[in-house]
Amino acid sequence: MTEQPNNNQPPQNSSDAGPRGQGFDAQEMQEGYRYFSNALKVSFSLLKIIMIILVVVFVGSGFRVIGSDERALVLRFGKIRGVGEDRLLSPGQKLLFPYPVHEVIKIPTEKKFALGINTFWYYQKPGEEMIEDPTRPVYVNAELDPLIDGYCIIRGERQSNVPGGSEGSDYNIAHSKWVLTYQITNPERFYKNTFVDETKIEAGQNYGDLIEAGAKPLLRNIVADAVVTAMVNYTIKDAMSDKTATVTEHVRRLIQNKLDITQSGIKVISLQRTSFTWPRQVARAFEAALRASNAKQKTISEAKLYAEKALSETAGLVAEKLVDALQNNNLSNEQLELLWDRLAGEAQERIAQAQAYRTQVVENAKANADYVAQILPEYRKRPRLVIQKIYQDAIEQVLENVDETVIIQPTEGAKGAEIRIQISRDPTLKKKSEQQQ
């Protein structure tokens, strides 16, 4: 009897297989097709899920969050999108087309950046940055090296004995440090005209830091140019004491003008000069010159104050104008009278006394003239009697204010006679005299 093959066991080798498509080989192929079909279905299902996830991620990448201190520009294929105010995105969540259709450039417009400028400060070795005393021996013995030491030219004291008769001055050098505080007020101009390499931004890096680093070279050059341009117009005394605020404002104005010309979109918030000193190699000579200049200015100020005080006490504020008018004779009589009337102080008091004395003399002269005119007819009739009356009136006037009166009349035949008078002064007369005084 012939043995039947077992359908549940696979053939041991190719020689055991029957004709193609017959027997258990066809069944095996059908099973393989079924497994392959199931695998394809699973693969397509996974592929759909992955595609859905990619689509969601792609669409979600279009969501942008603009910070409260930021404004954003939207680039559509590299060109700024929108017109007018629509060119800037306000803070909040925005839905845009994903990259590369739309690209969002966030610019911090509310943040204030601070930039230190040490271009004009002398070189300091590591560890010496905190030492800013130019009188220290480590600096006094050093030499100025233009290759590593920063400085700017500043005007010296003005000289009046310049050949040719015109005023002039020499020039000195000075060291200074500055701190510039600025803010981005026009994002579009800043993006277009201020260099910021967006391709260098790394994962996790703040775009504001990248902006600050990109703007530093431009701002350093502009500040350096402004400092050089402004400082040459001032003396070291102006820069250190008298006109410190004026010098700083001058530099700030030059910086802002340059930023406006370049349309940088940057506004200067403030400029501070944190350090300023003379050359360290001649520190002692500068200190001596500064003390002499201060003493000179103090003496001049004291002299001016004394002159103003003397003029004010003597004649008031119009004294100089009146003296000039009297010397040059460049005013009319009416104008001079107005100046005389405006005099004050001791001069006005003297003028008032003179006017009062003049009035008194004139009145007395008039009174005497009237008196003589009254007694003249009587004098012509009885001259001796009138003279005797005048004499008596004069004696009475003289004796009115006399406390004690002693009258001695000559006695006939008493030649060589001696008269002794013992006077015991009445205490009541002395008390009365004191009260009257």
BELSUL-V279054 format. One record per residue. N is the residue number from 0. RES is the residue in one small letter. D_FIRST is the distance of its C-alpha to the first C-alpha in whole Angstrom. Layout:
n->(N	N)
res->(RES	RES)
d_first->(D_FIRST	D_FIRST)
This chain:
n->(0	1	2	3	4	5	6	7	8	9	10	11	12	13	14	15	16	17	18	19	20	21	22	23	24	25	26	27	28	29	30	31	32	33	34	35	36	37	38	39	40	41	42	43	44	45	46	47	48	49	50	51	52	53	54	55	56	57	58	59	60	61	62	63	64	65	66	67	68	69	70	71	72	73	74	75	76	77	78	79	80	81	82	83	84	85	86	87	88	89	90	91	92	93	94	95	96	97	98	99	100	101	102	103	104	105	106	107	108	109	110	111	112	113	114	115	116	117	118	119	120	121	122	123	124	125	126	127	128	129	130	131	132	133	134	135	136	137	138	139	140	141	142	143	144	145	146	147	148	149	150	151	152	153	154	155	156	157	158	159	160	161	162	163	164	165	166	167	168	169	170	171	172	173	174	175	176	177	178	179	180	181	182	183	184	185	186	187	188	189	190	191	192	193	194	195	196	197	198	199	200	201	202	203	204	205	206	207	208	209	210	211	212	213	214	215	216	217	218	219	220	221	222	223	224	225	226	227	228	229	230	231	232	233	234	235	236	237	238	239	240	241	242	243	244	245	246	247	248	249	250	251	252	253	254	255	256	257	258	259	260	261	262	263	264	265	266	267	268	269	270	271	272	273	274	275	276	277	278	279	280	281	282	283	284	285	286	287	288	289	290	291	292	293	294	295	296	297	298	299	300	301	302	303	304	305	306	307	308	309	310	311	312	313	314	315	316	317	318	319	320	321	322	323	324	325	326	327	328	329	330	331	332	333	334	335	336	337	338	339	340	341	342	343	344	345	346	347	348	349	350	351	352	353	354	355	356	357	358	359	360	361	362	363	364	365	366	367	368	369	370	371	372	373	374	375	376	377	378	379	380	381	382	383	384	385	386	387	388	389	390	391	392	393	394	395	396	397	398	399	400	401	402	403	404	405	406	407	408	409	410	411	412	413	414	415	416	417	418	419	420	421	422	423	424	425	426	427	428	429	430	431	432	433	434	435	436)
res->(m	t	e	q	p	n	n	n	q	p	p	q	n	s	s	d	a	g	p	r	g	q	g	f	d	a	q	e	m	q	e	g	y	r	y	f	s	n	a	l	k	v	s	f	s	l	l	k	i	i	m	i	i	l	v	v	v	f	v	g	s	g	f	r	v	i	g	s	d	e	r	a	l	v	l	r	f	g	k	i	r	g	v	g	e	d	r	l	l	s	p	g	q	k	l	l	f	p	y	p	v	h	e	v	i	k	i	p	t	e	k	k	f	a	l	g	i	n	t	f	w	y	y	q	k	p	g	e	e	m	i	e	d	p	t	r	p	v	y	v	n	a	e	l	d	p	l	i	d	g	y	c	i	i	r	g	e	r	q	s	n	v	p	g	g	s	e	g	s	d	y	n	i	a	h	s	k	w	v	l	t	y	q	i	t	n	p	e	r	f	y	k	n	t	f	v	d	e	t	k	i	e	a	g	q	n	y	g	d	l	i	e	a	g	a	k	p	l	l	r	n	i	v	a	d	a	v	v	t	a	m	v	n	y	t	i	k	d	a	m	s	d	k	t	a	t	v	t	e	h	v	r	r	l	i	q	n	k	l	d	i	t	q	s	g	i	k	v	i	s	l	q	r	t	s	f	t	w	p	r	q	v	a	r	a	f	e	a	a	l	r	a	s	n	a	k	q	k	t	i	s	e	a	k	l	y	a	e	k	a	l	s	e	t	a	g	l	v	a	e	k	l	v	d	a	l	q	n	n	n	l	s	n	e	q	l	e	l	l	w	d	r	l	a	g	e	a	q	e	r	i	a	q	a	q	a	y	r	t	q	v	v	e	n	a	k	a	n	a	d	y	v	a	q	i	l	p	e	y	r	k	r	p	r	l	v	i	q	k	i	y	q	d	a	i	e	q	v	l	e	n	v	d	e	t	v	i	i	q	p	t	e	g	a	k	g	a	e	i	r	i	q	i	s	r	d	p	t	l	k	k	k	s	e	q	q	q)
d_first->(0	4	7	9	13	16	19	21	21	23	21	22	24	25	22	19	21	20	23	27	27	23	21	22	25	27	27	28	31	32	32	34	37	37	38	40	42	43	44	46	48	49	50	52	53	55	56	58	59	61	62	64	65	66	68	70	71	72	74	75	77	79	81	84	86	90	92	95	97	95	95	93	92	89	88	86	85	88	91	92	92	94	98	101	100	96	96	96	93	95	93	90	87	86	83	83	80	78	79	79	81	83	85	87	90	91	95	97	100	101	101	104	103	106	106	108	110	111	112	116	115	116	113	112	110	107	109	112	111	113	116	118	121	123	126	123	124	120	121	125	124	121	122	121	118	117	114	113	115	116	119	121	124	127	131	133	137	139	142	145	146	144	146	147	148	144	142	139	137	134	131	129	125	123	120	118	115	114	111	110	109	107	105	103	104	103	99	99	102	100	97	98	101	100	98	95	91	89	86	87	86	84	81	83	87	89	90	94	94	93	96	98	97	97	101	102	103	105	107	108	109	111	113	114	115	117	118	120	121	123	124	126	129	129	131	130	132	131	127	128	130	132	130	126	125	126	125	121	122	123	119	117	119	118	114	114	116	113	110	111	112	108	107	105	105	106	109	111	111	114	115	116	118	117	118	121	123	126	125	124	126	129	129	132	134	132	133	137	137	135	138	141	139	139	143	144	142	144	147	147	146	148	151	150	150	153	154	153	154	158	158	156	159	162	161	157	155	157	159	157	157	161	162	160	162	165	165	163	166	163	163	166	168	166	163	165	166	163	162	165	164	161	162	161	162	165	166	166	168	170	171	171	174	176	176	177	180	181	181	183	185	186	187	189	191	191	192	195	196	196	198	201	201	202	205	206	209	210	210	212	215	215	213	214	213	210	209	210	208	205	205	205	202	201	202	201	197	197	198	196	193	195	195	198	202	205	208	210	213	216	219	223	225	222	221	219	218	215	212	210	207	205	202	200	197	196	192	192	192	190	187	188	188	184	183	184	182)
